[in-house]
Amino acid sequence: MKWLGILLLLLTPGRVLAQEPVAKPKLVVVLVIDQFRADYLRRFRPHFGGGGFNLLLRRGANFRQAEYQHAITLTCPGHAVILTGTHANINGIVANQWYDPRSGRQVYCAADSSATLLGSSQPGRSPRNLLAATIGDQLKAATGGRSRVITVAGKDRAAIMLGGHQADGAYWMEDSVFVSSTYYMQELPSWVQQFNASGRVKSYAGKTWTRVLPRAAYTGLDDVAAEENVAGMGRIFSHRLSDSTARFLDAFKSSPFQNEVLFEFAMNAVSSEKLGEDDEPDLLGVSLSANDLIGHAFGPGSHEVLDVTARTDRLLERFFTFLDQRVGLGHTVVVLTADHGVAPLPETVEPTSGAARLNPARIAAAAEAALKAQFGAAPAPGWVLYTSTPWLYLNSKALRQRGIAQEEAERAARAAVRGVRGVHQALTATELRQQQHSGTASGAAFSFHPERSGHVYFELEPFVIPAREPTGTTHGSPWSYDTRVPLLWMGAAVRRGAYAGPVSIADIAPTLAAILGIATPAGSQGRVLAEMLR
């Protein structure tokens, strides 16, 4: 009876058998594939090897319904969510750029005039516009600065938003070299200087991008009129990168060769910065930017997107092998996701879907005409000061001078915008403030920050893209092809399996905080993925 009592005690709900705790990882690796839809894992899996995506799918956790909750699915907002666990209503990154009425200027999300670049004459960059802390920031605070935080990307905004405010180094590509900012350091480390001096990027000049898979693996058309001819590479395989410096660099960024160099640089960072070699966990963030440019140019159904995805799989396998040899995958937590998806080329979608290209200038013109009809002509430059999909910024100064209520002007512009064919809905800044105050968790409300967002927000119908040109495609909408992305985890703390329930990309940060045993970034809007943790 004594043993029966003990057994019943152990099995009583709320009591668990003691388990050996899972050791903290030595290295956290966050991999972001810029513009990678969730369906790519299923569509392209027959072409994957055993050690890249399939390693994560086989040994890790796969959240099949992971998505962004915000509506403005762009690179800077997406990367800002991943390691802060917050959306634009908290972190302030409402778009890649926005309008500042006080200065009368456009603001780039990673701009910082007080910083200068190291290795380039381009404008200064830093995370000063990011109003939230990242996991890297929390990790640095928890370890007294002993943990190392390094991020690498093709785009500055990707590296900077992943790195946060306290990163030891955020590196990205400018021209043919990797650069950083005086915000992080006063000079590039010797290993970065040596990598740049090797001329690795320029070694691809004149190289041809050919298919990595057998020709029969590529289905559908390879020559669609709506595809772009980037830097003279042409619309069909094979794509030769020009020898001309200017055209070569544009072509290189839109080819899978950039990913090869990024992974080489990332592996150099692991070795040179000795990541994962001591008892304090380190963090490495890597964002693959070329996938985005290729998707923009050729569309998600193209031969080129299949090819770059297959090549990315092979690069992942090489990278995981390196990490296993250098740190040990058993001591590493890997998270793989994307910052957004992408819409198909409208010309490739079933005509009955209503797919189309809509010039945003038409939306601004409709709002301007409606405001002029109701309130008379505005002083230059007009009632609509700035347009950047999906925002219209109104001329608040002129409205005040005329004694016109801001909310009244917003409603007039909203009504005009809603009347444009191809617009799904429009909301005023006043309505979005009301949603936030009432706790409404809409995509638009998550994307709205009162000090940075515009006065009228608009959404286009599914498969309608904002486009001034007849070629290429884009993202930025609240539709599933833009919001649904992969979320794969692997590591000793991870319970492997496929998870079918809906989760948010904002859940990454609090889950990493739980694994690392550190404080969750303040304002985090996600939850710990407890169902996945051992």
KETOR-699750 format. One record per residue (C-alpha): residue in one letter; z, x, y. Coordinates in pm, whole numbers, padded with zeros to 5 digits, always signed. Layout:
REM residues N
AZXY/...
REM end
This chain:
REM residues 534
M+00000+00000+00000/K+00075+00290+00229/W-00283+00421+00202/L-00426+00072+00248/G-00232+00042+00573/I-00367+00374+00698/L-00720+00271+00605/L-00685-00061+00789/L-00546+00122+01092/L-00844+00358+01100/L-01090+00074+01068/T-00928-00144+01335/P-01170-00211+01625/G-01100+00016+01919/R-00990+00305+01696/V-01228+00573+01575/L-01195+00864+01340/A-01157+01197+01516/Q-01486+01380+01543/E-01562+01734+01639/P-01684+01727+02002/V-02041+01828+02072/A-02044+02154+02265/K-02191+02154+02612/P-02548+02279+02619/K-02619+02623+02755/L-02941+02503+02914/V-03072+02169+03036/V-03451+02149+03067/V-03601+01859+03259/L-03976+01827+03208/V-04174+01596+03435/I-04543+01531+03375/D-04685+01412+03703/Q-04875+01085+03641/F-04811+01025+03270/R-04816+00667+03149/A-04591+00559+02862/D-04887+00443+02656/Y-05028+00797+02645/L-04775+00888+02376/R-04913+00616+02150/R-05281+00649+02241/F-05302+01023+02207/R-05048+01089+01931/P-05315+01143+01661/H-05419+01452+01857/F-05072+01605+01891/G-04950+01897+01683/G-04608+01920+01522/G-04415+02116+01779/G-04481+01952+02118/F-04449+01580+02185/N-04402+01517+01814/L-04102+01750+01801/L-03934+01532+02064/L-04043+01211+01892/R-03927+01335+01552/R-03600+01508+01641/G-03502+01329+01959/A-03453+00991+02122/N-03749+00787+02243/F-03683+00509+02495/R-03995+00297+02460/Q-03930+00069+02757/A-03827+00319+03021/E-03950+00242+03369/Y-03891+00285+03739/Q-03713+00001+03912/H-03852+00084+04253/A-04187-00048+04373/I-04333+00256+04551/T-04431+00468+04252/L-04530+00793+04419/T-04456+01160+04347/C-04177+01226+04596/P-03983+00902+04533/G-04021+00942+04156/H-03894+01298+04147/A-03608+01200+04379/V-03484+00935+04134/I-03488+01154+03822/L-03193+01384+03894/T-03006+01185+04163/G-02994+00856+03974/T-03061+00683+04306/H-03353+00498+04460/A-03493+00520+04811/N-03243+00268+04948/I-02982+00539+04880/N-03169+00872+04874/G-03403+00794+05166/I-03725+00913+04998/V-03927+00599+05066/A-04270+00757+05013/N-04448+01092+05019/Q-04457+01053+05396/W-04334+00797+05647/Y-04338+00732+06021/D-04053+00828+06252/P-04064+00605+06563/R-03822+00829+06753/S-04051+01132+06741/G-04372+00928+06710/R-04476+01146+06417/Q-04545+01126+06048/V-04269+01285+05839/Y-04346+01459+05511/C-04075+01404+05250/A-04004+01776+05199/A-04074+01896+05554/D-03826+02120+05736/S-03924+02291+06061/S-03607+02503+06049/A-03724+02675+05731/T-04022+02902+05664/L-04208+02968+05345/L-04179+03293+05155/G-04521+03406+05041/S-04724+03166+05254/S-04788+03068+05614/Q-04772+02694+05535/P-04510+02475+05713/G-04146+02502+05611/R-04007+02301+05322/S-03660+02203+05199/P-03462+01909+05055/R-03306+01815+05392/N-03470+01470+05387/L-03309+01393+05050/L-02992+01198+05125/A-02838+01224+04777/A-02704+01495+04548/T-02878+01593+04225/I-02740+01687+03885/G-02808+02048+03981/D-02591+02007+04291/Q-02312+01856+04083/L-02342+02131+03824/K-02317+02403+04090/A-02006+02235+04233/A-01842+02195+03893/T-01887+02560+03798/G-01812+02716+04135/G-02175+02812+04174/R-02189+03007+03847/S-02449+02779+03685/R-02808+02862+03771/V-03049+02591+03889/I-03420+02677+03900/T-03717+02442+03943/V-04090+02508+03911/A-04388+02285+03997/G-04740+02281+04124/K-04631+02063+04419/D-04361+02154+04669/R-04213+01803+04676/A-04177+01799+04298/A-03989+02130+04279/I-03771+02048+04580/M-03667+01696+04478/L-03577+01816+04127/G-03388+02116+04263/G-03177+01935+04519/H-02968+02097+04789/Q-02793+02377+04601/A-03067+02513+04376/D-03085+02890+04337/G-03460+02864+04365/A-03733+02603+04390/Y-04081+02747+04337/W-04425+02591+04373/M-04784+02700+04408/E-04958+02767+04740/D-05308+02906+04714/S-05293+03155+04425/V-04921+03245+04432/F-04577+03098+04378/V-04373+03051+04694/S-04033+02926+04799/S-03845+02860+05123/T-03591+03043+05336/Y-03372+02738+05276/Y-03300+02887+04931/M-03332+03263+04984/Q-03441+03527+05229/E-03699+03693+05004/L-03869+03620+04676/P-03701+03778+04373/S-03874+04085+04234/W-03982+03901+03921/V-04164+03640+04134/Q-04329+03911+04342/Q-04442+04086+04025/F-04583+03766+03881/N-04776+03700+04201/A-04905+04056+04211/S-05044+04019+03859/G-05322+03794+03994/R-05271+03549+03710/V-05415+03252+03899/K-05722+03436+04020/S-05799+03546+03664/Y-05926+03191+03604/A-06200+03215+03869/G-06532+03131+03709/K-06367+03012+03387/T-06497+02698+03217/W-06277+02407+03114/T-06412+02297+02776/R-06288+02038+02526/V-05990+02152+02320/L-06047+01887+02052/P-06354+01813+01838/R-06616+01615+02030/A-06569+01309+01807/A-06209+01271+01927/Y-06328+01174+02276/T-06422+00806+02283/G-06572+00607+02566/L-06794+00731+02847/D-06770+01085+02978/D-06976+01006+03286/V-06850+00719+03502/A-06992+00688+03852/A-06645+00619+03993/E-06514+00956+03874/E-06479+01230+04134/N-06671+01554+04143/V-06377+01782+04225/A-06475+02110+04390/G-06817+02096+04233/M-06684+02090+03873/G-06893+01782+03793/R-06802+01457+03622/I-06876+01557+03263/F-06760+01830+03030/S-06780+02120+03055/H-06623+02191+03396/R-06680+02533+03544/L-06436+02658+03809/S-06619+02807+04105/D-06599+03178+04195/S-06573+03079+04562/T-06212+03120+04677/A-06177+02784+04855/R-06352+02577+04588/F-06188+02769+04305/L-05836+02689+04422/D-05915+02316+04449/A-06071+02323+04103/F-05785+02524+03954/K-05524+02271+04072/S-05729+01993+03910/S-05761+02168+03576/P-05525+02222+03280/F-05526+02593+03361/Q-05263+02536+03629/N-05025+02406+03361/E-05077+02725+03160/V-04970+02935+03457/L-04676+02705+03537/F-04535+02741+03187/E-04581+03118+03198/F-04394+03127+03528/A-04121+02898+03389/M-04072+03126+03089/N-04048+03422+03325/A-03780+03231+03515/V-03578+03173+03198/S-03592+03541+03106/S-03549+03692+03451/E-03275+03456+03568/K-03105+03482+03225/L-03087+03106+03193/G-02876+02985+02903/E-02724+03325+02833/D-02359+03263+02925/D-02094+02996+02887/E-02187+02808+03203/P-02474+02561+03152/D-02789+02620+03355/L-03067+02380+03459/L-03442+02434+03461/G-03679+02174+03602/V-04055+02194+03541/S-04309+01950+03687/L-04671+01963+03572/S-04879+01866+03874/A-05231+01917+03738/N-05209+01607+03516/D-05179+01398+03832/L-05484+01544+04006/I-05692+01510+03690/G-05585+01147+03649/H-05667+01069+04012/A-06015+01216+03977/F-06120+01087+03635/G-05894+00792+03552/P-05659+00728+03257/G-05939+00634+03019/S-06134+00955+03070/H-06214+01240+02835/E-06041+01469+03084/V-05705+01288+03066/L-05713+01300+02685/D-05798+01669+02700/V-05526+01769+02946/T-05273+01567+02745/A-05370+01743+02421/R-05347+02076+02600/T-05008+01981+02745/D-04889+01912+02391/R-04989+02264+02286/L-04818+02415+02589/L-04500+02223+02508/E-04504+02361+02155/R-04534+02715+02287/F-04258+02652+02541/F-04019+02500+02285/T-04078+02793+02051/F-03992+03030+02336/L-03675+02834+02421/D-03568+02832+02057/Q-03607+03209+02033/R-03451+03279+02371/V-03166+03025+02394/G-03181+02817+02080/L-03289+02454+02081/G-02948+02371+01936/H-02798+02493+02264/T-03057+02317+02481/V-03090+01959+02603/V-03449+01862+02681/V-03548+01556+02884/L-03915+01466+02925/T-04038+01195+03159/A-04291+01129+03436/D-04271+01041+03804/H-04514+00746+03778/G-04817+00618+03590/V-05163+00532+03724/A-05405+00242+03758/P-05738+00248+03575/L-06058+00301+03767/P-06134-00054+03890/E-06494-00016+03774/T-06378+00030+03412/V-06163-00285+03399/E-06279-00627+03274/P-06442-00800+03576/T-06233-01116+03529/S-05918-00913+03600/G-05993-00905+03971/A-05994-00525+03977/A-06116-00390+04308/R-06080-00129+04581/L-05919-00245+04904/N-05932-00034+05217/P-05580-00046+05372/A-05744-00043+05714/R-05839-00407+05650/I-05472-00497+05611/A-05374-00319+05931/A-05666-00481+06116/A-05561-00829+06000/A-05206-00772+06123/E-05328-00629+06455/A-05559-00927+06512/A-05284-01178+06434/L-05036-01009+06666/K-05295-00988+06944/A-05378-01357+06904/Q-05012-01456+06925/F-04877-01208+07180/G-05182-01074+07363/A-05319-00721+07361/A-05068-00442+07315/P-05068-00114+07506/A-05242+00171+07325/P-05247+00242+07040/G-05184-00126+06955/W-04931-00347+06780/V-04964-00157+06450/L-04861+00204+06513/Y-04894+00348+06164/T-05016+00245+05821/S-04931+00413+05494/T-04957+00195+05187/P-04749-00012+05134/W-04598-00006+05484/L-04707-00123+05828/Y-04505+00015+06121/L-04513-00204+06431/N-04493-00097+06794/S-04123-00174+06851/K-04126-00028+07202/A-04406-00259+07314/L-04233-00557+07153/R-03914-00483+07346/Q-04106-00442+07672/R-04272-00782+07621/G-03944-00946+07521/I-04078-01031+07175/A-03826-01050+06892/Q-03891-00793+06619/E-03842-01051+06345/E-04094-01287+06504/A-04358-01013+06514/E-04281-00916+06154/R-04337-01275+06039/A-04668-01299+06223/A-04791-00973+06071/R-04665-01073+05726/A-04857-01400+05735/A-05177-01216+05829/V-05131-00957+05555/R-05076-01226+05295/G-05410-01377+05392/V-05606-01062+05299/R-05784-01103+04969/G-05633-00868+04712/V-05280-00878+04856/H-05023-01013+04610/Q-04727-01048+04843/A-04585-00923+05171/L-04225-00900+05291/T-04071-00820+05626/A-03809-00554+05686/T-03570-00835+05777/E-03626-01000+05439/L-03570-00671+05260/R-03244-00613+05445/Q-03133-00959+05341/Q-03223-00882+04978/Q-03017-00565+04988/H-02718-00738+05146/S-02730-01011+04881/G-02756-00756+04599/T-03108-00857+04496/A-03244-00582+04272/S-03613-00613+04349/G-03852-00320+04337/A-03924-00358+04706/A-03552-00361+04792/F-03495-00043+04590/S-03778+00121+04788/F-03654+00012+05131/H-03449+00231+05362/P-03389+00073+05704/E-03419+00397+05900/R-03740+00517+05734/S-03934+00221+05599/G-04186+00016+05793/H-04164-00336+05928/V-04398-00506+05680/Y-04422-00422+05310/F-04720-00535+05102/E-04814-00531+04735/L-05170-00553+04604/E-05276-00763+04308/P-05283-00598+03964/F-05575-00356+03925/V-05646-00364+04300/I-05598-00016+04441/P-05574+00100+04804/A-05885+00311+04846/R-06111+00419+05129/E-06351+00597+04890/P-06562+00459+04604/T-06433+00715+04354/G-06106+00806+04184/T-05793+00603+04127/T-05430+00605+04235/H-05076+00474+04180/G-04791+00345+04393/S-04762-00018+04281/P-04483-00211+04103/W-04712-00300+03810/S-04631-00173+03462/Y-04918+00076+03448/D-04745+00255+03738/T-04377+00199+03657/R-04366+00245+03276/V-04327+00612+03176/P-04201+00809+02874/L-03835+00899+02838/L-03771+01145+02556/W-03448+01335+02486/M-03365+01614+02242/G-03046+01814+02187/A-02726+01841+01990/A-02566+01560+02189/V-02859+01326+02128/R-02869+01067+01850/R-03231+01063+01740/G-03430+00745+01702/A-03648+00495+01884/Y-03470+00271+02132/A-03635-00057+02222/G-03416-00187+02503/P-03523-00158+02867/V-03380+00141+03054/S-03423+00286+03400/I-03529+00638+03494/A-03219+00629+03716/D-03020+00649+03390/I-03118+01014+03338/A-02876+01158+03595/P-02556+00981+03483/T-02641+01055+03119/L-02686+01425+03191/A-02358+01419+03384/A-02186+01275+03077/I-02338+01539+02849/L-02238+01820+03086/G-01895+01678+03159/I-01950+01677+03535/A-01927+01416+03808/T-02215+01172+03840/P-02405+01208+04169/A-02254+00980+04434/G-02439+00654+04477/S-02599+00674+04134/Q-02754+00341+04038/G-02811+00417+03671/R-02591+00399+03362/V-02498+00640+03085/L-02728+00594+02785/A-02425+00577+02557/E-02624+00433+02268/M-02805+00767+02242/L-02507+01003+02266/R-02323+01146+01969/
REM end
